[in-house]
């Protein structure tokens, strides 16, 4: 016990140091700085540049897209490639034929006539991804990437991913209404959903004898996730970074994902290679990289994972059974909505029970909330075009 007392004191001290934080006026002021996200891609992928504005710490709104901007890619050989607005705040162009002998930059002119440019950046082509793999652990699935560069010239890697999965609702709706079976083409039990990466995945091989990434972690999926209930797919994109670009992403990772304990690094302002031409003192957030991206996709089925995995559905599904007196005069589509006060906007009919085979009207219905029955609340019944 005497040996444990110092540990207890440290834990109590750490807990006592946590206090609510209210940002001072200087931090919560309206400093809407331009944020630039994206990579100038080469001949194997389109270029997407996302423009937005920073927000106050206590603002509920998540994104302020920068609309109405003119965005172009420029080379040091004076070639210009315009980008077109797609969705709010996003600008795109088809794959570019990048010449590694030249450098490229991004020029942005916003709707308020402010102009921003990046530094000219060299082209860094990413080596091919050797493989994607996974390990099924007791508490979930760890997905990892393997890559290398025989030329020993990459050293700095970054990964983004797109994940898609097939899942089920907890219960199956077999009826549309009063004595009205649900057609197969209107099933709402089997769906597909997807998501994009938001975390920062980077790695450096500068301290290794060879330029090799072995089982670099990409994402961990808990054992109770719906993502791995039936079938899961992930598409990983690999980028090669310059030394400065890697420093930017590492600093951003430290500021956003590695805060909260007394052993984490202190937050600091991230460097940038963007500048405001109109107002050189104005802060711009982001870092431009240029080059080809390499990609690889894998599929994971539930049969490849541990049998102990069990999905936790995002709802509390309590059985709601109603005993009714059949009334054949009530139209089929109204029998369980108006008479029994169960709106289809909130509930779905799961089963209808018939007391005897010769009775044409059920005397009991079972309902659940839409979240427990209708998978289209969280996904779509149509599979992605690439789905195997």
N, C-alpha and C positions, 0 to 999 in steps of 0.2 A: 504493500500500500504506500509506503514512503517513496518508492520509486515512481509511483503513478501520480503522486501529487503535483509534480511540475507539469505533467501533461494536462491534468485537469485545470490547472491555473491558466495555461496557455489557451485552452479552448474557451474558458470563461472570458478571458481577456479579449479574444477575437470576437466573440459574440457581443460583448459589451460595446465594441467599437462600431457596430452597425447601427446607423441612425437614418431616419428619413431625410431625403435631400430635396430642398426647394431651390431651383436655379435662381441666381441673382438676376437683377434687371439687365445687366450687361450680356448675360448668356441668353436670356429669353427675349432679347430685342429682335426686331424683324430684320434679320440678316439673311435675305434670300439669295444665296450664292448659287451660281450655276454648277450643276453636277453633270459630268460627262462619263458615260459608261459605254464600253464597247471596244471592239477590235477591228482594225482594217484587215479583212481576210483576203487571201489570194484566190487562186483559180479553182478551189475546190469547195468554197462555201461563200454565201452571201454576206455582205457587211451590214450589220445593224448597229446604229448608234442611238442610245437612249439619253435624252436630255431632260433634266428635272431641276427643281430648286430645293434648297435646304429649307427646313422649317424650324419653328421654335420647339424647344424641348417638350413643352406642355401642350402642344397641338395634337388633336386627335386625328386629323387627316394624315394619311400615310404618305401620299405622293402628290407633288405639285408638278405635273408634266409641263415642259416648255414647248408650247405650240407656235406655229407660224415662223419657224426659223429656216434660214437657208444654210444647208450643210454641204460641203464639198470636200473631196479628197484631192490633195495636190501632191505632185512629185517634184523633186528638185530639178527635174528636166522640164518643168512647166506644163506637165499634163494635168488636166483637171477632170474629175469624175463627180458629177452631181449626185446627191442622195435625194430620195423622194419620201415625203411624209407618208406613213402607213397608219398606224394607230396613234392616238394622242401621245406626243413626246418621243416617238420612235421614228427614225429616218433610216432608209435602206437603199441598197443598190446591189445589182447582180455581182457574181464573183469577178474580181479584178485580176488582170494579167500583171502581176507584180514582178518587176525586174530587180533581182537582188543586188544589182550594181547601183541602184538608186535608193534614195530615202523618200519617205512619205510623211505627210502631216495632214491634220484636219483643220478646216476653217469653218467657223460658225458665225453667222450674223443673225442675231435675235430680232424679234418683231419690234423692239424698242431701239433698233439701230445700233446696238452694241456689238462689237466684233471681238471674237476670240480665236486664237490659233494655238496649235500645239507646236512643240519643237519638231524638226524633221527626225524621223525615227528609222533605223535600219530594219530591213526585212529579216525576221527570224522564223524559219520554217520548223515546225514541230516534227520530231521523228515519229515513226509509226508506233502505235500502242502494241506492245507485244501480246498482252492478254489482259482480260478482266476475269477476276475470280471471286470466290466468296467462301467464308467459313461459317458453318452453322454452329453457333455457340448455344449454351443453355439459356441465355437471356436474349438471344436475337441473332441476326445475320450481319456479319461484317463484309462489305464489298470492298475490294481493293484492285489496284492497277499495277501492272508490271510494264516497264519501258526501259529503253536504253538508247544510247547514241554511240555507234561504232567510231564516229569521228571525234568523240570526246569534246564536243563543241556546244552542247546545249546547257547543261549544268543547272538551269533554273526552269522549273516546270509549274504549270498551273492547269487545273482541271475544272470543268463545269459539266453538269449532267442534266439530262431530262429523264425522268422516271415515269413509267406507266404501269398500271396494274389492273387485274381483273378481280372483282369482288362480288359478294352476294349481300343482299339484305338479310336480316335475321329471320324473317318469316316470309312465306310465299302467299301472295294474294291470288286465290283461285277463283274469286268471283268479282264481277264488276258491280253487281247490284242484286236486287231481289231475284233469286232463282235464275241468275244470269251468269253462266260460267265465263271466265276471262279467256279470250282467244290467245293462242300461242304467240301471234305476232304483236300482242300488246303486253307481253310479260314485263314486269318491273322488278324482277328478282336478281337478274344477272347483269352487271354493268361494268364499265371501264372508267378509270379516272387517271389523272396525271398531275405532275408538278415539276417545276424548275428548281434548280439548286439556288440557294441564297447564301450558303456558307462559303468560306474561302478555303480552297484546297490547293496548297502549294508545297513544293519540295525542292531542296537544293542538294546537289551531289558534289559540291566543291570540296568537301572534306573527305571524299572517297577516292580510292585509287582509280576507279573506273566510273564512267558516266552511266550508272545503272540505278533505276528505281525499282526496289523489290517490295511488293505488297504495300504500296502506298495507300493508306486508308482513304476511301472516298465517302462512304456513308454507312451508318449503322442503323439497322431496322429492328426495333424491338420485337420480341417473340409474340406479343399480343396485337401486332399491327395488322390491319386489314390488307395492307399492301401484299403480304406474302400468304394470304389465305388460299388463293387458287393459283395465280400465275403472275409473275412480275418481270418487268423488262427495264433495263437502264441503258441509255445511250450516253457515253462519256466522250467529251471533247477535250483534247490535250493541246495546250499552247506552250510555245517556247518563249521565255522571257529574257530580256536583258538584265544585267545586274541592277540597274536603277529601277526597272519595273518590278523586279522581285522585292527590292527594298520597300517600294510603295505598298505592295500587297501584304508584305509581312507586317509593316507598321499598321496598316488598316486592320489586319487580323488581330494584332495585339490590342488595338483600341476598341474593337467591337466584340471579340469572342473570348478574350483571355483577361477579363476584368472580373473582380469580385472577391479575390482572396488577397491576403497580405503578401503573398509570394509573387503575384503577377506584376508585370511591368507597368509603369505609370503611363497614362495616355499622353500622346504628343501629336502635334499637327503633322499630317501626312504630306510628303513632298508631292509635287505635281509637275508635269511638263506642259501644262496649259497656261496661257496668259491672256489677260484682257488687253487688247490693243487700245481700246477706247479709254480705259482707266487702268493703267499699269498697277495701281495699288489694290485693285479689287482681287479678292481671293477666288480662285477657280479650283474645283475639286474633281480629281480624276487623273488617270494616267493612260496615255495611248500606247498600244502595242500594235505591231504590224507583222503579218506572216500567215502562212498556211496552217490550218488546223488539221489534226488527225483525229479520227473517231473510231469507236468500236462499240458494239451492242451485244448484250447477253440476255438470255431468258433464264428465269429460275422458277421451277414449279414446286408446289407444296410437297410432292413426292420426294424431292431432293433434300428436304429439310427434316428437322426432328419431329417425331409424332407428338411430342409434348406441346408443340406450339398451338395456341388457341386464340383466335381473334377476339378482341374486346370491342363490341359494337358501340358506336357513339350515341347511345340512347338507353333509356330505361324502359324496357318493353314489358309492361304489365298486361296480363290477359284481361280483356274487356269483353265479357260474354253477356248477351242480352237474350232473355227468354221473351218471346213475343206471341201474340195471337194472330195467326195468319189472316190476311184480308186480301182475297183475290181481286178486289175492286181497285186496289192501289196500283198504279203503273209500276213496272219493274224498276225504272230508274229512280223512283221516288220512295219506294218502300222502306229503304233503310236510311234515307237522308232526312226526310221530313217527319215520318211517323216516329222514328227512333232517335232523332236528334243527333246524328253522327255525320257531320259534313265531310265530303270527300276531300276538301281542301286541308283537313287536319287528320283524317282517319282513312284507312283502307280496310275494306272487308276481306277477311282472310278465309273464312269458312262459313257455309250455310248447312245446317243440320236438319235432316228430314226424319221425323219420328217413325214413319212407316214408308215402305217403298211405294205404296199406292197413293200417298198424300202428295199432291203437287205443290205444296207450299211449305217452306221450312218453318220450324217453330223456334229456332235458335240461331243466332249469328255470333261470330267472333270477330272483333275488331282490334287493330293495333294502330298506333300513331304512324304517320307517313314516314318518319325517320327510321322506323323499325321494319317497314314493309316496302317502301318505294325507293329503290336504289337510285332513281334519277334525281333524287334530292341532292346526292353527292357525286353523281357521275352521269354517263350516257350509255344507252343500251348498244349503240353502234361501236364496233371495235375500231381502233386506229387503223389507218390504211396499211401500215407496215406489220400489223400483228400476225404472228404465225399461229 
